[in-house]
Amino acid sequence: MARFQVAIRYKESCCEEIVDIEADSAEKARRRCSEMVEENRIALERSAKNGIYISRSIADCRLHNMHWTYEFIQCVNLNLGSEDEV
């Protein structure tokens, strides 16, 4: 089994969290990403029915292939752009 890095982006956030997962192939790692998004959606629905608020809602999950500095630069640029809108 190989280790893959996936990038998880949460709603209301421009930055991504990089997580290691184990999978037999890149395709299975992508499938696991989709499963994580679906599991999070189900957990949010169940929690909402019980009056529980979960602040971290997954917007997207993908295999990570960018260098972390590129991800950081994108986040900073988005934050700087949003300050102009205020």
TIMI-2910 file (N, C-alpha, C, CB; in pm, 1 decimal, decimal comma, always signed):
<rs>
+----------+----------+----------+----------+----------+----------+----------+----------+----------+----------+----------+----------+------+
!      n_x !      n_y !      n_z !     ca_x !     ca_y !     ca_z !      c_x !      c_y !      c_z !     cb_x !     cb_y !     cb_z ! resn !
+----------+----------+----------+----------+----------+----------+----------+----------+----------+----------+----------+----------+------+
!    +84,4 !   -116,9 !     +0,0 !     +0,0 !     +0,0 !     +0,0 !    +89,6 !   +124,2 !     +0,0 !    -96,4 !     -0,7 !   +122,2 !  Met !
!    +53,2 !   +222,9 !    -79,9 !   +131,6 !   +346,0 !    -92,8 !    +65,2 !   +460,7 !    -16,0 !   +148,4 !   +384,0 !   -241,8 !  Ala !
!   +146,1 !   +561,3 !    +11,8 !    +93,7 !   +682,1 !    +77,9 !    +72,2 !   +789,7 !    -27,4 !   +191,2 !   +732,9 !   +190,1 !  Arg !
!    -42,5 !   +853,6 !    -17,2 !    -74,6 !   +964,5 !   -105,7 !   -110,6 !  +1084,1 !    -20,1 !   -190,3 !   +928,2 !   -203,1 !  Phe !
!    -81,7 !  +1201,3 !    -71,3 !   -124,7 !  +1322,9 !     -3,1 !   -246,9 !  +1376,8 !    -74,2 !    -11,2 !  +1429,1 !     +0,8 !  Gln !
!   -346,5 !  +1413,1 !     +5,0 !   -466,1 !  +1474,5 !    -50,5 !   -482,2 !  +1613,0 !    +11,1 !   -592,2 !  +1386,3 !    -24,6 !  Val !
!   -536,6 !  +1702,6 !    -67,4 !   -561,8 !  +1839,3 !    -21,3 !   -710,9 !  +1852,1 !     +5,2 !   -513,1 !  +1946,1 !   -126,4 !  Ala !
!   -744,7 !  +1888,4 !   +128,4 !   -883,9 !  +1907,3 !   +166,4 !   -907,4 !  +2056,1 !   +183,8 !   -919,3 !  +1828,6 !   +296,8 !  Ile !
!  -1005,3 !  +2107,3 !   +108,7 !  -1042,1 !  +2248,8 !   +120,2 !  -1177,1 !  +2255,5 !   +190,2 !  -1047,1 !  +2319,5 !    -20,9 !  Arg !
!  -1184,2 !  +2340,4 !   +289,3 !  -1308,4 !  +2356,1 !   +365,5 !  -1385,0 !  +2477,8 !   +316,9 !  -1279,2 !  +2368,5 !   +516,2 !  Tyr !
!  -1516,6 !  +2474,3 !   +330,3 !  -1599,3 !  +2589,0 !   +293,6 !  -1561,0 !  +2706,3 !   +381,8 !  -1751,0 !  +2556,4 !   +307,1 !  Lys !
!  -1570,6 !  +2824,8 !   +326,9 !  -1537,7 !  +2948,4 !   +397,3 !  -1388,5 !  +2958,6 !   +428,8 !  -1618,1 !  +2957,9 !   +525,7 !  Glu !
!  -1303,8 !  +2886,0 !   +354,9 !  -1159,6 !  +2891,7 !   +376,7 !  -1088,9 !  +2883,7 !   +242,0 !  -1112,4 !  +2777,0 !   +471,1 !  Ser !
!   -985,3 !  +2963,5 !   +225,9 !   -911,5 !  +2961,0 !    +99,4 !   -793,9 !  +2864,2 !   +105,1 !   -861,8 !  +3101,1 !    +64,3 !  Cys !
!   -751,3 !  +2826,9 !   +224,6 !   -635,5 !  +2738,9 !   +239,3 !   -678,4 !  +2592,8 !   +243,4 !   -556,9 !  +2774,4 !   +365,9 !  Cys !
!   -585,5 !  +2505,8 !   +218,0 !   -612,8 !  +2363,7 !   +216,7 !   -533,0 !  +2292,2 !   +324,8 !   -581,2 !  +2305,0 !    +80,1 !  Glu !
!   -589,0 !  +2184,0 !   +374,0 !   -520,0 !  +2098,0 !   +469,4 !   -467,0 !  +1977,8 !   +391,8 !   -615,2 !  +2053,5 !   +587,3 !  Glu !
!   -339,4 !  +1947,7 !   +407,5 !   -278,4 !  +1834,6 !   +338,4 !   -276,8 !  +1716,4 !   +434,6 !   -133,6 !  +1869,2 !   +288,2 !  Ile !
!   -332,9 !  +1604,1 !   +388,7 !   -347,7 !  +1485,0 !   +472,4 !   -288,6 !  +1365,5 !   +399,3 !   -497,1 !  +1459,5 !   +508,1 !  Val !
!   -217,3 !  +1279,8 !   +472,1 !   -165,3 !  +1155,6 !   +415,1 !   -270,7 !  +1046,6 !   +427,9 !    -33,3 !  +1112,8 !   +485,0 !  Asp !
!   -292,6 !   +972,8 !   +319,4 !   -380,2 !   +855,5 !   +324,1 !   -306,8 !   +740,0 !   +257,8 !   -518,2 !   +883,3 !   +253,5 !  Ile !
!   -346,9 !   +619,4 !   +293,4 !   -288,5 !   +500,9 !   +230,6 !   -389,6 !   +443,3 !   +132,2 !   -247,5 !   +394,2 !   +337,6 !  Glu !
!   -339,5 !   +407,4 !    +14,8 !   -424,2 !   +349,2 !    -88,8 !   -337,4 !   +267,1 !   -182,4 !   -501,6 !   +459,2 !   -167,0 !  Ala !
!   -400,1 !   +174,8 !   -251,7 !   -327,8 !    +89,6 !   -345,8 !   -289,2 !   +163,2 !   -473,8 !   -411,6 !    -31,2 !   -380,3 !  Asp !
!   -366,1 !   +266,6 !   -509,9 !   -339,8 !   +339,8 !   -633,5 !   -392,0 !   +482,8 !   -620,7 !   -405,0 !   +268,4 !   -754,8 !  Ser !
!   -353,3 !   +565,4 !   -716,9 !   -401,1 !   +703,9 !   -717,9 !   -552,6 !   +707,1 !   -735,6 !   -332,1 !   +784,8 !   -830,2 !  Ala !
!   -605,4 !   +617,5 !   -815,4 !   -750,4 !   +611,9 !   -836,5 !   -823,4 !   +581,1 !   -705,8 !   -785,3 !   +505,9 !   -942,8 !  Glu !
!   -769,6 !   +488,4 !   -627,8 !   -832,0 !   +454,9 !   -499,4 !   -818,2 !   +570,9 !   -400,7 !   -768,8 !   +326,9 !   -440,3 !  Lys !
!   -709,9 !   +644,9 !   -409,4 !   -693,5 !   +763,0 !   -324,2 !   -796,8 !   +868,5 !   -361,1 !   -550,5 !   +820,8 !   -337,0 !  Ala !
!   -820,4 !   +886,9 !   -490,4 !   -924,4 !   +981,3 !   -534,3 !  -1061,9 !   +936,7 !   -486,6 !   -924,0 !   +994,9 !   -687,7 !  Arg !
!  -1086,8 !   +807,7 !   -493,2 !  -1215,0 !   +753,3 !   -446,7 !  -1231,7 !   +778,8 !   -297,2 !  -1224,5 !   +601,5 !   -476,8 !  Arg !
!  -1123,0 !   +761,2 !   -222,0 !  -1128,5 !   +786,8 !    -77,6 !  -1158,3 !   +934,2 !    -50,9 !   -995,4 !   +745,8 !     -9,6 !  Arg !
!  -1103,9 !  +1022,5 !   -132,1 !  -1133,6 !  +1165,5 !   -120,8 !  -1284,0 !  +1188,7 !   -136,5 !  -1054,5 !  +1246,7 !   -227,2 !  Cys !
!  -1342,1 !  +1129,8 !   -238,3 !  -1486,3 !  +1144,6 !   -260,9 !  -1565,6 !  +1090,0 !   -143,3 !  -1528,3 !  +1073,3 !   -390,0 !  Ser !
!  -1521,1 !   +977,6 !    -89,2 !  -1588,6 !   +919,1 !    +26,9 !  -1581,4 !  +1012,7 !   +147,2 !  -1526,6 !   +783,1 !    +62,2 !  Glu !
!  -1467,0 !  +1077,1 !   +166,1 !  -1451,3 !  +1169,2 !   +279,2 !  -1547,2 !  +1287,0 !   +267,0 !  -1306,4 !  +1220,0 !   +287,8 !  Met !
!  -1563,0 !  +1339,5 !   +146,9 !  -1655,3 !  +1450,6 !   +124,3 !  -1798,0 !  +1406,0 !   +155,1 !  -1644,7 !  +1502,5 !    -21,5 !  Val !
!  -1835,6 !  +1288,6 !   +107,6 !  -1970,7 !  +1236,8 !   +131,0 !  -1993,9 !  +1207,8 !   +279,6 !  -1993,9 !  +1109,3 !    +48,2 !  Glu !
!  -1895,7 !  +1148,4 !   +346,9 !  -1908,5 !  +1120,7 !   +490,9 !  -1925,9 !  +1249,9 !   +570,2 !  -1785,1 !  +1043,6 !   +542,3 !  Glu !
!  -1853,6 !  +1354,2 !   +529,6 !  -1865,5 !  +1483,4 !   +597,2 !  -2004,5 !  +1542,4 !   +574,4 !  -1756,7 !  +1581,3 !   +547,3 !  Asn !
!  -2056,4 !  +1531,0 !   +452,9 !  -2189,8 !  +1582,7 !   +421,8 !  -2295,7 !  +1512,8 !   +506,1 !  -2221,1 !  +1565,1 !   +272,3 !  Arg !
!  -2285,2 !  +1380,5 !   +518,1 !  -2380,9 !  +1303,3 !   +597,9 !  -2370,9 !  +1342,3 !   +745,4 !  -2356,1 !  +1151,5 !   +580,7 !  Ile !
!  -2248,5 !  +1357,6 !   +795,4 !  -2230,1 !  +1397,2 !   +935,4 !  -2290,1 !  +1534,8 !   +961,4 !  -2080,9 !  +1397,1 !   +972,4 !  Ala !
!  -2274,8 !  +1626,3 !   +866,4 !  -2331,9 !  +1760,4 !   +881,5 !  -2484,3 !  +1754,4 !   +887,3 !  -2287,0 !  +1851,3 !   +765,9 !  Leu !
!  -2544,0 !  +1672,8 !   +800,1 !  -2690,3 !  +1659,7 !   +798,9 !  -2741,9 !  +1599,3 !   +928,7 !  -2735,2 !  +1574,1 !   +680,6 !  Glu !
!  -2677,6 !  +1494,4 !   +974,2 !  -2719,6 !  +1430,5 !  +1099,6 !  -2704,5 !  +1526,0 !  +1217,4 !  -2637,9 !  +1302,7 !  +1124,9 !  Arg !
!  -2594,3 !  +1595,9 !  +1221,4 !  -2570,7 !  +1688,8 !  +1331,3 !  -2671,6 !  +1803,0 !  +1330,3 !  -2429,2 !  +1744,3 !  +1323,9 !  Ser !
!  -2701,7 !  +1853,3 !  +1211,3 !  -2797,5 !  +1963,3 !  +1200,6 !  -2934,5 !  +1920,6 !  +1253,1 !  -2809,0 !  +2011,0 !  +1054,4 !  Ala !
!  -2974,3 !  +1796,3 !  +1225,4 !  -3102,6 !  +1746,0 !  +1274,5 !  -3106,3 !  +1741,3 !  +1426,5 !  -3130,2 !  +1607,3 !  +1217,9 !  Lys !
!  -2990,2 !  +1722,0 !  +1488,4 !  -2980,6 !  +1715,9 !  +1634,4 !  -2943,4 !  +1850,2 !  +1696,5 !  -2878,7 !  +1611,7 !  +1674,8 !  Asn !
!  -2940,2 !  +1955,3 !  +1615,2 !  -2909,4 !  +2088,2 !  +1665,5 !  -2763,2 !  +2110,5 !  +1696,9 !  -2988,7 !  +2114,3 !  +1786,3 !  Gly !
!  -2675,9 !  +2031,5 !  +1637,3 !  -2531,7 !  +2044,1 !  +1660,5 !  -2468,9 !  +2110,7 !  +1538,1 !  -2465,7 !  +1903,9 !  +1688,4 !  Ile !
!  -2389,1 !  +2212,4 !  +1563,3 !  -2322,3 !  +2285,1 !  +1456,3 !  -2180,3 !  +2232,8 !  +1438,2 !  -2320,8 !  +2436,2 !  +1486,0 !  Tyr !
!  -2144,6 !  +2198,5 !  +1316,1 !  -2007,9 !  +2156,7 !  +1282,2 !  -1949,0 !  +2265,4 !  +1194,2 !  -2005,1 !  +2015,8 !  +1209,6 !  Ile !
!  -1838,8 !  +2321,7 !  +1237,6 !  -1782,0 !  +2436,6 !  +1167,7 !  -1698,4 !  +2399,7 !  +1045,5 !  -1698,1 !  +2515,3 !  +1262,3 !  Ser !
!  -1651,2 !  +2277,5 !  +1037,1 !  -1563,5 !  +2240,4 !   +925,5 !  -1638,2 !  +2154,0 !   +825,1 !  -1438,7 !  +2166,2 !   +976,6 !  Arg !
!  -1681,1 !  +2216,7 !   +720,8 !  -1752,2 !  +2148,6 !   +614,2 !  -1659,9 !  +2137,6 !   +493,6 !  -1883,6 !  +2223,2 !   +577,7 !  Ser !
!  -1637,9 !  +2015,8 !   +446,2 !  -1545,5 !  +1994,2 !   +334,1 !  -1610,1 !  +2042,1 !   +204,7 !  -1505,6 !  +1844,1 !   +322,8 !  Ile !
!  -1540,5 !  +2129,9 !   +135,7 !  -1587,3 !  +2179,5 !     +6,4 !  -1530,7 !  +2094,8 !   -107,3 !  -1547,7 !  +2327,1 !    -12,2 !  Ala !
!  -1405,6 !  +2048,3 !    -90,0 !  -1340,2 !  +1976,9 !   -199,0 !  -1225,1 !  +1894,3 !   -144,3 !  -1290,0 !  +2075,1 !   -306,9 !  Asp !
!  -1197,2 !  +1783,4 !   -210,3 !  -1083,4 !  +1699,0 !   -176,4 !  -1022,3 !  +1650,0 !   -307,1 !  -1125,8 !  +1578,8 !    -84,0 !  Cys !
!   -889,8 !  +1658,0 !   -316,2 !   -822,0 !  +1614,2 !   -439,0 !   -682,4 !  +1565,5 !   -404,6 !   -815,3 !  +1729,2 !   -543,8 !  Arg !
!   -622,8 !  +1491,2 !   -496,4 !   -483,4 !  +1452,2 !   -477,8 !   -397,7 !  +1577,1 !   -479,9 !   -437,6 !  +1351,5 !   -587,0 !  Leu !
!   -303,3 !  +1583,2 !   -389,5 !   -217,4 !  +1700,8 !   -377,1 !    -95,7 !  +1683,2 !   -465,8 !   -174,9 !  +1723,9 !   -229,9 !  His !
!    -72,8 !  +1780,6 !   -552,4 !    +44,3 !  +1771,0 !   -638,9 !   +118,0 !  +1903,7 !   -652,1 !     +3,4 !  +1721,9 !   -775,7 !  Asn !
!    +78,7 !  +2003,9 !   -574,3 !   +146,5 !  +2132,9 !   -580,2 !   +242,2 !  +2147,8 !   -462,2 !    +44,2 !  +2248,0 !   -581,3 !  Met !
!   +341,3 !  +2227,8 !   -480,7 !   +432,5 !  +2258,4 !   -371,5 !   +359,6 !  +2349,2 !   -273,2 !   +564,0 !  +2325,3 !   -424,0 !  His !
!   +384,9 !  +2332,2 !   -144,3 !   +310,7 !  +2405,3 !    -41,9 !   +323,5 !  +2556,6 !    -56,4 !   +358,2 !  +2363,6 !    +94,8 !  Trp !
!   +435,2 !  +2606,0 !   -109,2 !   +449,6 !  +2750,8 !   -120,7 !   +351,2 !  +2807,4 !   -222,8 !   +593,4 !  +2787,3 !   -159,9 !  Thr !
!   +322,6 !  +2732,5 !   -326,6 !   +225,9 !  +2776,9 !   -426,6 !    +86,9 !  +2787,7 !   -363,2 !   +223,4 !  +2679,5 !   -547,7 !  Tyr !
!    +51,1 !  +2688,1 !   -281,6 !    -76,9 !  +2691,0 !   -211,9 !    -83,8 !  +2812,4 !   -119,9 !    -98,3 !  +2561,2 !   -131,7 !  Glu !
!    +24,2 !  +2841,7 !    -49,8 !    +28,0 !  +2954,3 !    +43,2 !    +10,8 !  +3086,2 !    -31,8 !   +160,2 !  +2954,6 !   +122,3 !  Phe !
!    +79,0 !  +3099,9 !   -144,6 !    +69,7 !  +3222,6 !   -223,5 !    -73,3 !  +3244,6 !   -270,7 !   +165,4 !  +3217,2 !   -343,9 !  Ile !
!   -141,7 !  +3139,1 !   -316,3 !   -280,8 !  +3152,9 !   -358,8 !   -367,8 !  +3202,1 !   -244,2 !   -334,2 !  +3019,8 !   -411,9 !  Gln !
!   -348,2 !  +3148,1 !   -126,3 !   -427,2 !  +3185,5 !    -10,6 !   -403,9 !  +3331,7 !    +25,3 !   -393,9 !  +3095,4 !   +108,1 !  Cys !
!   -279,3 !  +3374,5 !    +27,2 !   -246,8 !  +3513,6 !    +60,8 !   -308,6 !  +3606,9 !    -41,9 !    -93,6 !  +3534,8 !    +67,6 !  Val !
!   -299,4 !  +3572,8 !   -168,7 !   -356,9 !  +3657,3 !   -273,6 !   -507,8 !  +3668,6 !   -258,9 !   -322,1 !  +3601,9 !   -411,6 !  Asn !
!   -574,5 !  +3560,2 !   -225,6 !   -719,2 !  +3564,8 !   -206,3 !   -754,5 !  +3651,3 !    -86,8 !   -775,9 !  +3423,8 !   -188,0 !  Leu !
!   -680,1 !  +3639,7 !    +21,3 !   -707,2 !  +3720,1 !   +140,4 !   -682,4 !  +3868,5 !   +113,2 !   -620,1 !  +3672,7 !   +257,8 !  Asn !
!   -578,0 !  +3900,6 !    +40,2 !   -549,8 !  +4039,6 !     +8,7 !   -658,9 !  +4098,7 !    -80,4 !   -413,4 !  +4052,1 !    -59,1 !  Leu !
!   -708,6 !  +4018,5 !   -173,1 !   -815,8 !  +4064,3 !   -260,9 !   -944,5 !  +4088,1 !   -186,2 !   -839,2 !  +3965,0 !   -370,5 !  Gly !
!   -973,7 !  +4009,4 !    -83,9 !  -1098,8 !  +4023,9 !    -10,4 !  -1097,2 !  +4148,7 !    +77,3 !  -1124,7 !  +3900,0 !    +75,0 !  Ser !
!   -977,5 !  +4195,9 !   +118,4 !   -969,6 !  +4316,5 !   +200,0 !  -1011,6 !  +4439,6 !   +119,7 !   -827,4 !  +4334,7 !   +254,6 !  Glu !
!   -988,3 !  +4436,6 !    -12,3 !  -1025,8 !  +4549,4 !    -96,9 !  -1177,2 !  +4561,8 !   -109,3 !   -963,2 !  +4534,8 !   -235,0 !  Asp !
!  -1249,0 !  +4451,6 !    -88,7 !  -1394,0 !  +4451,7 !   -105,0 !  -1466,0 !  +4509,3 !    +14,9 !  -1442,9 !  +4312,6 !   -130,4 !  Glu !
!  -1399,2 !  +4523,3 !   +127,5 !  -1463,7 !  +4568,4 !   +251,7 !  -1499,1 !  +4714,6 !   +245,1 !  -1373,6 !  +4543,1 !   +371,3 !  Val !
+----------+----------+----------+----------+----------+----------+----------+----------+----------+----------+----------+----------+------+
</rs>
